[in-house]
Amino acid sequence: MLVEKKKSRKQEIPMASLADIAFLLLIFFLVTTTIDVDRGIGLTLPAKGETTEVRSKNICNILINAGGEVAIDGELVALNEIARVIREKIVQNENLIVSMKTDRLTRYDVFVQALDELKVANATRISIAEPEK
């Protein structure tokens, strides 16, 4: 009796549909993933070149230096006290425009915290002045 040797078969993983599966998975994750959009700071900006004359008694100046110290009309105020001071000033003068000016080296988080304080104080008329060079 002759015994034949069995030829070993090569085991293969079919690769023909691998690209199709990867493409379908990519489409699935692109369609089902939601992208969180950062809304940013909502400000209404005037048209370019538009200027308006404002009486000086209707302007409140907020100056923030590089160290994060805040001065409102020349008086030093703590950053978390801005809302209280501005709220009092708005009660005295409802036409108040708050002009905020920072140093070029002022940290961004201090600037945003000051804007948040103005929002808490219900200040709707805010002017953001350009820092000096």
Secondary structure, DSSP 8 states (H G I E B T S, - for coil): ---------------TTHHHHHHHHHHHHHHH---------------TT------GGGEEEEEE-TT--EEETTEEE-GGGHHHHHHHHHHH-TT-EEEEEE-TTS-HHHHHHHHHHHHHTT---EEEE----
